């Protein structure tokens, strides 16, 4: 569910939606969501001073609170 949420947001932001890949590594209490985009789209996902990335992390945090799990978003280069 959280993986799909991040994938949807990322694909909406970038120029190359086909190059977006999201993987979820689930632990017992924490799940790590790794987001990979094309190099030229990295700036769009991170945003000015990391604002977009912070907003995505906030949405992820709110969604993961609902399912009582901790989630971390990692943006890979």
Backbone as JSON, one array per atom type, in Angstrom:
{
  "sequence": "XXXXXXXXXXXXXXXXXXXXXXXXXXXXXXXXXXXXXXXXXXXXXXXXXXXXXXXXXXXXXXXXXXXXXXXXXXXXX",
  "N": [[0.82, -1.19, 0.0], [1.83, 1.33, 0.92], [4.03, 1.47, -0.72], [2.86, 1.66, -3.24], [1.67, 4.15, -2.97], [3.86, 5.96, -2.79], [5.01, 5.42, -5.26], [3.02, 6.34, -7.0], [2.98, 9.11, -6.39], [5.63, 9.83, -7.08], [5.72, 9.17, -9.83], [3.94, 11.03, -10.79], [5.36, 13.37, -10.53], [7.71, 13.31, -12.1], [9.5, 13.49, -15.34], [10.05, 11.19, -16.74], [8.18, 8.74, -16.22], [8.36, 5.98, -16.56], [10.83, 5.23, -15.7], [10.76, 5.16, -12.99], [11.28, 3.4, -10.05], [10.22, 1.51, -7.3], [10.99, -0.03, -4.3], [10.19, -2.12, -1.55], [11.36, -2.79, 1.6], [10.66, -4.85, 4.08], [10.66, -4.8, 7.56], [10.25, -5.98, 10.97], [9.03, -3.94, 12.55], [9.56, -1.68, 11.13], [9.43, -0.41, 7.81], [11.35, 0.0, 4.93], [11.28, 2.14, 2.25], [12.45, 2.28, -0.89], [13.24, 4.59, -3.35], [13.81, 5.02, -6.72], [14.78, 7.05, -9.36], [15.13, 8.45, -12.7], [18.26, 10.03, -13.47], [18.05, 12.71, -14.35], [15.63, 13.41, -13.29], [15.89, 13.51, -10.61], [16.17, 15.92, -9.19], [13.57, 16.93, -9.35], [12.14, 15.22, -7.73], [13.34, 15.56, -5.27], [13.22, 18.34, -4.85], [13.27, 21.94, -4.17], [15.59, 22.74, -1.73], [14.99, 20.31, -0.57], [12.26, 20.18, -0.15], [10.11, 18.85, -1.5], [10.78, 16.17, -1.16], [10.65, 16.07, 1.62], [7.93, 16.55, 1.99], [6.86, 14.27, 0.8], [7.82, 12.37, 2.59], [6.4, 13.14, 4.86], [3.74, 12.6, 4.13], [3.99, 9.85, 3.8], [4.63, 9.15, 6.42], [2.23, 9.82, 7.74], [0.46, 8.04, 6.5], [1.61, 5.61, 7.26], [1.3, 5.67, 9.99], [-1.37, 5.22, 10.22], [-1.58, 2.5, 9.62], [-0.21, 1.52, 11.69], [2.65, 1.25, 11.6], [6.13, 1.87, 11.14], [7.65, 3.84, 8.7], [10.26, 4.46, 6.34], [11.56, 6.64, 3.94], [13.78, 6.26, 1.37], [15.68, 7.93, -0.95], [17.22, 6.95, -3.75], [20.22, 7.37, -5.68]],
  "CA": [[0.0, 0.0, 0.0], [2.7, 2.51, 1.01], [4.87, 1.42, -1.91], [2.03, 2.18, -4.33], [1.47, 5.58, -2.72], [5.1, 6.66, -3.16], [5.17, 5.24, -6.7], [2.06, 7.24, -7.64], [3.44, 10.49, -6.22], [6.86, 10.01, -7.86], [5.4, 9.15, -11.27], [3.25, 12.29, -11.1], [6.31, 14.48, -10.48], [8.86, 13.2, -13.01], [9.3, 13.51, -16.79], [10.15, 9.8, -17.22], [7.53, 7.87, -15.23], [8.74, 4.58, -16.76], [12.1, 4.95, -15.03], [10.55, 5.17, -11.54], [11.14, 2.07, -9.44], [10.05, 1.58, -5.86], [11.08, -1.33, -3.64], [9.87, -2.03, -0.13], [12.06, -3.78, 2.42], [9.87, -4.88, 5.3], [11.17, -5.37, 8.8], [9.13, -6.28, 11.86], [8.31, -2.72, 12.89], [9.87, -0.61, 10.17], [9.64, -0.8, 6.42], [12.13, 0.98, 4.19], [10.83, 2.26, 0.87], [13.52, 2.85, -1.71], [12.74, 5.22, -4.57], [14.84, 5.26, -7.72], [14.28, 7.75, -10.55], [16.18, 8.81, -13.66], [19.16, 11.07, -12.94], [17.55, 14.06, -14.67], [14.4, 13.65, -12.52], [16.23, 13.5, -9.18], [15.86, 17.24, -8.65], [12.11, 17.1, -9.25], [11.66, 14.42, -6.61], [13.87, 16.14, -4.04], [12.65, 19.68, -4.73], [14.14, 23.0, -3.64], [15.97, 22.52, -0.33], [14.41, 19.05, -0.09], [10.85, 20.36, 0.25], [9.25, 17.81, -2.07], [11.13, 14.92, -0.47], [10.12, 16.18, 2.99], [6.47, 16.41, 1.89], [6.59, 12.84, 0.55], [8.07, 11.66, 3.86], [5.31, 13.49, 5.77], [2.58, 11.82, 3.69], [4.31, 8.46, 4.13], [4.51, 9.03, 7.88], [0.8, 9.84, 8.09], [-0.14, 6.79, 6.02], [2.12, 4.48, 8.02], [0.7, 5.76, 11.32], [-2.69, 4.61, 10.1], [-1.46, 1.04, 9.67], [0.62, 1.28, 12.88], [3.97, 0.78, 11.22], [7.04, 2.98, 10.86], [8.2, 3.76, 7.34], [11.33, 5.39, 6.01], [11.74, 6.8, 2.51], [15.15, 6.47, 0.92], [15.74, 8.28, -2.37], [18.5, 6.46, -4.25], [20.71, 8.03, -6.89]],
  "C": [[0.87, 1.27, 0.0], [3.59, 2.62, -0.22], [4.12, 2.03, -3.1], [1.82, 3.69, -4.21], [2.68, 6.39, -3.18], [5.31, 6.58, -4.68], [4.25, 6.21, -7.47], [2.53, 8.69, -7.57], [4.66, 10.76, -7.11], [6.57, 10.07, -9.35], [4.69, 10.43, -11.7], [4.21, 13.46, -11.2], [7.33, 14.48, -11.62], [8.47, 13.28, -14.49], [9.32, 12.11, -17.38], [9.51, 8.85, -16.22], [7.91, 6.4, -15.37], [10.02, 4.23, -16.0], [11.98, 4.97, -13.5], [10.46, 3.73, -11.05], [11.13, 2.23, -7.93], [10.12, 0.17, -5.3], [10.82, -1.13, -2.15], [10.58, -3.16, 0.59], [11.36, -3.77, 3.78], [10.61, -5.53, 6.45], [9.98, -5.66, 9.7], [8.32, -5.04, 12.21], [8.49, -1.6, 11.87], [9.95, -1.17, 8.76], [10.35, 0.36, 5.72], [11.64, 0.98, 2.75], [11.91, 2.98, 0.09], [12.94, 3.34, -3.03], [13.91, 5.52, -5.49], [14.2, 5.93, -8.93], [15.45, 8.02, -11.48], [16.98, 9.98, -13.1], [18.62, 12.48, -13.18], [16.28, 14.41, -13.89], [14.66, 13.74, -11.02], [15.86, 14.82, -8.51], [14.37, 17.48, -8.46], [11.56, 16.37, -8.03], [12.14, 15.01, -5.27], [13.31, 17.54, -3.81], [13.65, 20.68, -4.17], [14.33, 22.81, -2.14], [15.29, 21.28, 0.27], [12.95, 19.13, 0.3], [9.95, 19.24, -0.24], [9.5, 16.48, -1.37], [10.56, 14.93, 0.96], [8.61, 15.98, 2.99], [6.09, 14.94, 1.65], [6.79, 12.02, 1.83], [6.96, 11.92, 4.87], [4.06, 12.68, 5.42], [2.77, 10.35, 4.04], [4.16, 8.21, 5.62], [3.06, 8.97, 8.33], [0.13, 8.53, 7.69], [0.34, 5.6, 6.85], [1.62, 4.5, 9.46], [-0.66, 5.06, 11.32], [-2.63, 3.09, 10.18], [-0.52, 0.59, 10.8], [1.97, 0.65, 12.55], [4.84, 1.99, 10.93], [7.63, 2.77, 9.46], [9.24, 4.83, 7.1], [11.44, 5.44, 4.5], [13.18, 7.1, 2.2], [15.11, 6.8, -0.56], [17.14, 7.93, -2.86], [18.91, 7.19, -5.52], [21.01, 7.01, -7.96]]
}
